[in-house]
Amino acid sequence: MMKIVLRIGLVLALFFATIVGSAYGGLYWWFHHGGQLSNLEQPTLFEVPRGSHARRLAIVLHEQGFLEQPQLLSWSLRVFHRGETIQAGVYELRPNEPLVDLWGRFNRGEQHLFSITFVEGSEFRQWQEQLADHPFVRSGLAAVEPAELMEQLGSEFSHPEGLLFPDTYRFYAGTSDLQLYRQAYQRMQHVVTELWSQRDRAVPLADWYQALILASIVEKETGAEHERDLVASVFVNRLHTGMRLQSDPTIIYGLGERYRGVIYRSDIREHTPYNTYRIDGLPPTPIAMPGRAAIAATLMPATSDYYYFVSGNDGTHVFSRTLEEHNRAVNRYQRNR
């Protein structure tokens, strides 16, 4: 009798072991290979709130239409990822990605990297607007006075214009605007320090800040990379001889919101700290954020005897040595348009 009971017990044990093993194997295959998110034709952002746990995330994915079998996912996580923490953040849901890979990214905190691009020649007010409009940047400085920002950056200057390096910056959701400003400020310090050490000593600039002022003017005057060093040479030649820079972008910057889209004679006559038709030398601050190429061109300009240039109406400029040559170029390219 005892032998019969033992045999029956053994058969039942084998039976249940087979069932459990089969279920375990099926769950393993589903979680590691067959289980995927649904209704995803392209990468989609998904936010994992603080304090989230596995079962709740499975339900949320189901409620948002990304997961058809939330219970299978809950079972899989209990078996294969028991005790692992989920890190809050914004993640990218990817089409055809196995659930095991997605959950691995949740566990490791591999969040989606956002990016924001500040173009060369942009102004501080535009940086403020971009950061304030970005949905995943914590914008605590949107309305702050420039001097307060510079104090938080530990700068000796009171205005950030020209001191933030225009580039593409990558960040995680929840990054503050101050963190991005600090990256851009430190990057500009690195770039201008490097280029200042390589400068042409004949360039009449007292320090690296003056280099940024002139570079910002060069940046705004031309978008043609091949002629930046020639544009810089014109301004350098003028500084050497005491001529005024007479740069239209400085007038526009000085007018601020009063700029009407066209420079009028009254604008040229108006005396502002930035109107280089009226002041000698450089304006008090940069007028934009210069890029590396503009800074390099300013500190290592071409050797030329040009003192004038005018737009050729094709994105480039016509350079002249004398006022007579310049007037002919103006008549040809501007007044007879």
Buried (B, 14 or more C-beta within 10 A) or exposed (E): EEEEEEEEEEEEEEEEEEEEEEEEEEBBEBBBEEBBBEEBEEEBBBBBEEEBEBBBBBBBBBEEEBBBBBEBBBBBBEEBBEEEEBBBBBBBBBEEBBBBEBBEBBBEBEBBEBEBEBEBBBBBEBBBEBBEEBEBBBBEBEEBEBEEBBEBBEBEBEBBBBBBBBBEBEBEBEBBBBBBBBBBBEBBBEBBEEBBEEBEEEBBBEEBBBBBBBBBBBBBBBEBEEBBBBBBBBBBBBBEEEBBBBBBBBBBBBBEEEEEEEBEEEBEEBEBEBBBBBBEBBBEBBBBBBBBBBBBBBBBBBEBEBBBBBBBEEEBBBBBEEEEBBBBBBEEBEEEE
